[in-house]
Amino acid sequence: MRSLLMVLVLAVTAIPAAANAWWQKDWPYRKEITLDASSKGGAILQPAGRVAVLVRLHTGNFKFADASEKGDDLRFVAEDDKTPLAFHVESFDPLLGVAAVWVDVPQFPVGTTKKIWMYYGDKKATPAADAAATFDPDYALVYHFDGPAGAPPVDRTANHVTALSSLAGVDEASIIGKGGKFSGAGGVSIPASPALALTAGAPFTFSAWAKSAAPQPRAAILVRRDGASALILGLDQGVPFVETHGGTGVTRLTAPQAVAAGQWTHLAVTADGKTLMLYVNGHVAASGAGALPATSGGASLGADPASPSDLTAFVGSLDEARFSKVARSGTAVLVDASTQGAESRLLAYGEDQKQAGIGFGTLGLIVTHVDAPAWFIIALLGVLAVGSWWVTYAKIAYVNLVDKTNGAFLHFFHEHGGDPVALDAQINPHRFEDSSLYRIYHAGAQEMARRSKRGQGTMSSEGVEVVRSLMNTRLVRENQQLSSALVVLTIAISGGPFLGLLGTVVGVMITFADIAAAGDVNINAIAPGISAALLATIAGLAVAIPALFAYNYILLRNKNVSANMLVFVDEFVTRISELHRDPDRPAAA
């Protein structure tokens, strides 16, 4: 029992120690986010380098109520729990319970896992987002299309290449927060900028998410023209294609199959001066020899500024358009497509943790939804549990002591032999005061001593039965002492589960009543309340099961001690019948 208590103490003291590493004490909560590049995750087996990772938050993996209203308290820290990571918030909506946050990961893992920490909960924190620092300097332009309707897209890099024209509309249900709607009446014009200028054969990457409303002939996604030179990325009846026009003629790459209309698709084109590559959803769809022509002007998204044109203005939505001054590797394109998709296997969200060091994830969600009646019943079960633990400890300690001293007394009794009555004068009563056998023996020896003082040196069979009766009376008292307080364990065994069940039934009733009153029927509304209600049943079983094991163990030990006492009474009576019976009367049976 002492060993068990020691283990519990060590376990409790180890809980806060495990969470001592904490970035800053002003942030009470944090969440572990794992970047999984192993075979069980995204299977990224080649270096992707520096990546701006999209962290998607929703009510299933984040408690918006614990963060500030606009996400100003969000902070991201590297795995060492010391190094802050650049980030910025694209969208944060506590009412809808969704958020999209971009986090700079200086080195994406290869074939393994890496974790980062998201801290939140400091309601007094000021915004620390830095969009420009989130992207590496090789990005020339990044449009999230996260602005209001009627506003031109804003560049999130340090180049600040804001578009010249506004969007036709805003896609509120885009693949990442908001997206840009294109009606086919015109596109988004991007001004000329030194960041976008390309020399002949210069490296370049463009990527974007596209969702067409319907198949179109040669629908323009990206168009860059400078005189006779041009770079075109589009969808021809849903088939992705890329074209370059320059001094060497026209180079065209076409994907082997069309993409589905109404479905988001990640498109990317890279050029390294020798090879042109077209990617669809992170995978190579077509490649061929080719180099980009020199272009120093602007660009257009969703339409061709040239008139007349053989391209069709795009009808659909675009999101996350990016220009890079380098040829991104195939792995980098795959990581972008994988992490930005609706269901990414590259990111895994751990449980929320509280600064106190006690896990705050699933258990915290359950505890915070326990209602008052259930807490009352759990408190009763707690009192019953403490009582049963104390009785268990006291009774096991008592039966161990009795059994030990009984063994010592029995050894002394057999060692000295002879007349058991005369032996009473040789025994130090303090030595065997905890022995039930000694107390039974002493009851019989005292009766024999009283008879000896009255001059009754011998005993009739009736006298022997009197001694037996007195010893049996003492034996009954000893059994009562062994069994005292065991009723607490029987109450815990039988009453604990029923009390827990009562708490669960009441909790379920309250949960359904609240749902009926609110009119909100969904799994997120039902599950926490039901889980919290079941906590009462778990508490009842947690009280009953240890009490059941303890009760059976103590009962078995008590039976062994009681059996030894019965055997000793028979042995004592047999000896005195033999040594002190009246020779003129028959021996006691």
HELIX and SHEET records of a PDB file:
HELIX    1   1 ARG A    2  ALA A   18  1                                  17    
HELIX    2   2 PHE A   64  ASP A   66  5                                   3    
HELIX    3   3 ALA A  131  THR A  134  1                                   4    
HELIX    4   4 GLY A  330  GLN A  340  1                                  11    
HELIX    5   5 THR A  362  VAL A  367  1                                   6    
HELIX    6   6 ALA A  372  HIS A  416  1                                  45    
HELIX    7   7 PRO A  420  LEU A  423  1                                   4    
HELIX    8   8 ASP A  424  GLN A  426  5                                   3    
HELIX    9   9 SER A  436  LYS A  453  1                                  18    
HELIX   10  10 SER A  461  SER A  483  1                                  23    
HELIX   11  11 LEU A  486  ALA A  518  1                                  33    
HELIX   12  12 ILE A  523  HIS A  580  1                                  58    
SHEET    1   A 4 ARG A  75  VAL A  77  0                                        
SHEET    2   A 4 THR A 113  TYR A 120 -1                                        
SHEET    3   A 4 TYR A  29  ASP A  36 -1                                        
SHEET    4   A 4 LEU A 347  LYS A 354 -1                                        
SHEET    1   B 3 VAL A  51  HIS A  58  0                                        
SHEET    2   B 3 VAL A  98  VAL A 105 -1                                        
SHEET    3   B 3 PHE A  87  ASP A  93 -1                                        
SHEET    1   C 4 TYR A 139  TYR A 143  0                                        
SHEET    2   C 4 VAL A 315  SER A 324 -1                                        
SHEET    3   C 4 GLY A 179  SER A 183 -1                                        
SHEET    4   C 4 GLY A 169  ASP A 171 -1                                        
SHEET    1   D 6 TYR A 139  TYR A 143  0                                        
SHEET    2   D 6 VAL A 315  SER A 324 -1                                        
SHEET    3   D 6 PHE A 204  SER A 212 -1                                        
SHEET    4   D 6 THR A 265  ALA A 271 -1                                        
SHEET    5   D 6 THR A 275  VAL A 280 -1                                        
SHEET    6   D 6 HIS A 283  ALA A 289 -1                                        
SHEET    1   E 6 VAL A 188  ILE A 190  0                                        
SHEET    2   E 6 ALA A 299  LEU A 301 -1                                        
SHEET    3   E 6 ALA A 219  ASP A 226 -1                                        
SHEET    4   E 6 SER A 229  ASP A 236 -1                                        
SHEET    5   E 6 VAL A 239  GLY A 246 -1                                        
SHEET    6   E 6 GLY A 249  THR A 254 -1                                        
END                                                                             
